[in-house]
Amino acid sequence: MKLSNASRELIRSRLADEIGRIDKQAPHRIALAYPSPYAVGMSSLGYQSIYRIIQAMPGVMCERVFLPDGADRAGTTEIEVPVSYESLRPLGDFPIIAFSVAYELEIAGMIRMLDEARVPLLVEDRREGDPIVIAGGPLTFSNPVPMMPFADVVIQGEAEEVTPWAIEVIHQASTRDAALDNLAAHPHINVPIKNGYEPRNPAACDLALLPAISAIRTPHTELSNMFLIEAERGCSRECKYCVMRRTTNGGMRLVSAETILSSIPEDVMKVGLVGAAVSDHPKITHIVNELADRGLGVGLSSLRPDRLKEPFIEALCRGGYRTLTTALDGTSERMRQMVVRRGYEKHYVNAAELARKYKMKRLKLYLMVGLPEEDDSDIDECVEFVSGLSKIVPIALGVAPFCAKRKTPLDGYAYAGVDVVSKRLDRLRKGLKGRADVRSTSAKWAWVEYVLAQGGAREGRAMIEAVQAGGRFADYRKAFAPLGYSVHGAQQAGGSASPRKLPLLSGS
Ligand code: SF4
């Protein structure tokens, strides 16, 4: 579908509101694509960081292309042609298209964008002259295989060093095939047509390249005009469900407080400190206080419950933090111990009391439902505990159904089932009615995420049918059914009826 005048105007107005864009002209153009709409893509520090890196390459420039607004809505069968924000050039006209993919359901956006751009969807159908499609991003730390049928090149892990190298290799090669041959030899790059679908180990970049820093500020994201900077990378902890746990990329790498504080431009009003476990930074209270002293607003991407000590909360309050957010993770102490979460009831009670003392609006808790061996008694324990917390401070619960991820100790565990998860969510909502604001992601879409988190190339290919049919849940259910998937519980990836048994309360 052609680009409408309304979309042209929207792009123009968004560009006018941006601060920090690196306008550049160079002979080699790359489309830096994000498979979700502008507001999501521009909130991604990883996407912004790669934008900055490509713009620093001699002779190379990138233009940003996003999934058109609304094209991620279920039931969409036709979208406007994706074009670059910088020149309105159609996506299919770029010789290199580099996607940053955060999580499984975004593969649908990638399929939609390539399809509408008239790029052959499957790598085996592409020929000389077709764009070379590169994919990278957070999804490559766990299971990038379902997107491999659509990506000529998958850069696994931290892409700061590998991306410029890959772009150089493509520019120097005489043919498409020669470029892919050369790229396939890299230890952190997978070229499915050359290497097959076996993922490679994620790259870890040189510490000297940290921190990632956002390039462009815009009011048109949830993080409106916030300057993003990485305070640390990776995590030293071992939560059993988490892809970013210690073993993934060698643990936590810190950015010094001095580097963080000296990297913030003078015209910034709000600073977002980003990282898998920012509150584990040993200087975090000092950093937040320094930012507050400058009169800046502060946002943190994650707070660990055992780190919520009073001086830190006081600093957050000075930085304008109004919703204290942390993860409850399991519905009961038993579940939290099972996932090796170092959060105990005493930590959450302490957090609620400090939130009240510092006049925060509420305590927000993230929670997983449907962990292995969970039952209704765990939900009831959660209702009782959260009801108690709600007497101290208003509580909001952000609930997500558990989906086992590759490269974690819970890899291979079955999804609890759409029916089971829906019932538990209902039980939780009813039990907390009037006491906590409970919001959850859908049990149905979590099932789709589960299939893709555990699946391979055939699950990726099956997405084509689902996306082209409109991308509703029923379309995915129909597309995955011939592969042996059922939306009911006790079913492992690929249809096996015997899920793994979990040794409860064991170590990592
Ligand atoms: S959930 Fe958070 S604390 Fe736990 S391993 Fe992952 S990043 Fe670290």
Residues whose N, C-alpha, C, O or C-beta is under 5 A from the ligand:
A	BS01	SF4	C235 R237 E238 C239 C242 M244 R245 A276 A277
